[in-house]
């Protein structure tokens, strides 16, 4: 029964559009050998999580500190949990983003519709099918939303392995899998765990602009651009100037450590239309986005992962990107400039970020703010 049910569940997952599906089995006192070939026991996961937290690598994400034992042990999330069904969807597109000067950069997973919705709807349907196949089972689905260490369980389920950038790597899809899982009380047939194939490669570590990968497999969120542009609230104090400069024109997330992975050569484009970029996400104009008011932001990004940053966070990110882009231009030209900021929606940190960037670039003769415009005069205060 277990083998046939496992086959039926996997078939259903693929029919629903999942590109990868695998199963891990939780060990029990009567079956302690269930997971001998992996590192994803509750005790191992808890030790790794607590060490990461001890180092303070969660930065301001206080929710990570709450009840780590529950996060590491699926049976505390779903009592009686015996198996975890891990699924993945390829989100790679062969579209090349327009990154010319004046445009920002958005992480690939946020080019299209919100993956929580895409995967979540499919997982809900899969859970319904499992319930029909095994009415007595209890099933709970998550897409990057619940207290589940999904990458560790995805590796145990054979979807790939956790690379040195701490993301899942697949021989079939490279670094371009979005993950979800169903916790179930069913005892299913487990897959062989994924084997780490990174070898001596350190390209992802070298590619990180901010040095956030402090050692293989360990990421300091406080230096990670994805954290800085998404999870760090827009109302938080300014970040260090050297860190801000390394963000470049990235306004939501970062793909540098993913892009460089050699296993991406095997990845083909996704068949899911929801992951295709829109004109806005494929060529995001920095100045146009700064003119967006909060209501327009809510409407524009209602079905996008970008809403996670919130309006204040995105506007702060835009101010960083503009500061990073304008300072070199001013230095090169070595003339006086008026640098206009957006009008009615200009926020204090937009002006502050630009002023700080210009002052630290050597414009100390005169830097002031007039009618929400940063005015710089390097020629002894002469009128422009």
ABEGO torsion letter per residue (X at the ends): XAAAAAAAAAAAAAAAGBABBBBBBBBBAABAAAAAABAABAAAAAAAAAAAAAAGAAEABAAAABGAAAAABAAAABBGBABBBBBBBBABBABBBBABBGBBBBBAAAABBBAAAAAAAAAAAAAAAAAAABAABBBBBBBGABBBBAAAAAAAAGAEBBBAAGBBBBAAAEAABBBBBBBBABBBBBBBBBBBAAEABAAAAAABAAGABABBGBBBAAABAAAAAAABBAABBBBBAAAAAAAEABABEBAAAAAABAAAAABBBBABAAABBBAAAABBBAAAAAABBAAAAAAAAAABAAAAAEAAAAAAAAAAAAAAAAAAAAAAAGBBBBBBBBBAABBAAAAAAAAAAAAAAGBAABBBBBGGBBBBBABGGBBX
